[in-house]
């Protein structure tokens, strides 16, 4: 039986001074990376961060 490819979304997280400030979800990687680029323009490198994460929807992870 062939397994279907899981749905994927891209999550962009903005952290300001160690506190998560904004989270946005995109259907495609290109849009997520564009948002990351915009947010990085105003970052203070010693205090803030932006991350882009790929999330598979409907995929179970093994119990830890």
Secondary structure, DSSP 8 states (H G I E B T S, - for coil): ------EEEEEEEEEETTEEEEEEEESSHHHHHHHHHHHHTT--TTT-EEEEEEEEET------
